[in-house]
Amino acid sequence: MRFCAFLLQFVESFVVGRADLRRNPQPSMANLRWTSSKRLKLLAHRCLRAVGLEIRRTQRAANERIMGSFPPHREHSVIGRAENYFIHDGYRHRAGGIYYDDTENSDEWQDEVYKFAREVFDERELKTVCDVGCGSAYKLLKHFRDRSVIGLDVAETCVWLKRQYPHLTWLELDFKDPPSLQADLTIAADVIEHSIDPDYLLSYLATINSEYVILSTPDRNLLRAGTHDGPPRNPAHMREWSFAEFEAYVASRFHVLEHFISNSAQGTQCLLCTPRSAR
């Protein structure tokens, strides 16, 4: 029955996709290809998970080269300049990206980041959590449904969230006009790579009165995508950091307490930190 339900969802998703095309009859070809690919992958994951299976890439195509997919050894620990977000010189940042609509997602990505957040939350006996860039809020509510939560995202997503969960607090995310917020724990899971200027995001996080902040983002080197010098393969990402670069960047604004690979298969790195003003 669950499998049939997911097949029905598969069909409905393409009805939604056709409706989107009617509203925007001339989308960019790159946007259309990426959105269609994203929807197909997501639904494939969900259909297989319904019968207890998962998609994992264990082998690369026979014609894929190993050389060039990883960075030169001498550059694994290289840190760039502060004005370059600590990414090494010569990296090509993307000037603009495709808008990433997360409302279709559940817990396919970064689920372990939220699980870690809940462990931190419980261990330190915290009371409130704020999720910056919460998307569908599926993972936030999966792990924090029994706690006081605040979710922030772009205007279109907030409209969707308020319709889905009208009894909860959803705020529009505007880096240049941060609201006055207090939360014991703030999460920004895989948000920073989508930001045109990530300095705005880190400044925004610093304005929230939080004891702890958890950030995650892809580790460029673990992705093995040959994008050491950029731009990222994902068209919705402006840039991606190595492990060393990201710690240096976050440490320029926050005290880093923990930094680890939370999901090697998905290439996710995760940091737990505290604001500079915290002791």
Rosetta blueprint (number, residue, H / E / L):
1 M L
2 R H
3 F H
4 C H
5 A H
6 F H
7 L H
8 L H
9 Q H
10 F H
11 V H
12 E H
13 S H
14 F H
15 V H
16 V H
17 G H
18 R H
19 A H
20 D H
21 L H
22 R H
23 R H
24 N L
25 P L
26 Q L
27 P L
28 S L
29 M H
30 A H
31 N H
32 L H
33 R H
34 W H
35 T H
36 S H
37 S H
38 K H
39 R H
40 L H
41 K H
42 L H
43 L H
44 A H
45 H H
46 R H
47 C H
48 L H
49 R H
50 A H
51 V L
52 G L
53 L L
54 E L
55 I L
56 R L
57 R L
58 T L
59 Q L
60 R L
61 A L
62 A L
63 N L
64 E L
65 R L
66 I L
67 M L
68 G L
69 S L
70 F L
71 P L
72 P L
73 H H
74 R H
75 E H
76 H L
77 S L
78 V L
79 I L
80 G L
81 R L
82 A H
83 E H
84 N H
85 Y L
86 F L
87 I L
88 H L
89 D L
90 G L
91 Y L
92 R L
93 H L
94 R L
95 A L
96 G L
97 G L
98 I L
99 Y L
100 Y L
101 D L
102 D L
103 T L
104 E L
105 N L
106 S L
107 D L
108 E L
109 W L
110 Q L
111 D H
112 E H
113 V H
114 Y H
115 K H
116 F H
117 A H
118 R H
119 E H
120 V H
121 F H
122 D H
123 E H
124 R L
125 E L
126 L L
127 K L
128 T E
129 V E
130 C E
131 D E
132 V E
133 G L
134 C L
135 G L
136 S L
137 A L
138 Y H
139 K H
140 L H
141 L H
142 K H
143 H H
144 F H
145 R L
146 D L
147 R L
148 S E
149 V E
150 I E
151 G E
152 L E
153 D E
154 V L
155 A H
156 E H
157 T H
158 C H
159 V H
160 W H
161 L H
162 K H
163 R H
164 Q H
165 Y L
166 P L
167 H L
168 L L
169 T E
170 W E
171 L E
172 E E
173 L L
174 D L
175 F L
176 K L
177 D L
178 P L
179 P L
180 S L
181 L L
182 Q E
183 A L
184 D L
185 L E
186 T E
187 I E
188 A E
189 A E
190 D L
191 V L
192 I H
193 E H
194 H H
195 S L
196 I L
197 D L
198 P H
199 D H
200 Y H
201 L H
202 L H
203 S H
204 Y H
205 L H
206 A H
207 T H
208 I L
209 N E
210 S L
211 E L
212 Y E
213 V E
214 I E
215 L E
216 S E
217 T E
218 P E
219 D E
220 R L
221 N L
222 L L
223 L L
224 R L
225 A L
226 G L
227 T L
228 H L
229 D L
230 G L
231 P L
232 P L
233 R L
234 N L
235 P L
236 A L
237 H L
238 M L
239 R L
240 E L
241 W E
242 S L
243 F H
244 A H
245 E H
246 F H
247 E H
248 A H
249 Y H
250 V H
251 A H
252 S L
253 R L
254 F E
255 H E
256 V E
257 L E
258 E E
259 H E
260 F E
261 I E
262 S E
263 N E
264 S L
265 A L
266 Q L
267 G L
268 T E
269 Q E
270 C E
271 L E
272 L E
273 C E
274 T E
275 P E
276 R L
277 S L
278 A L
279 R L
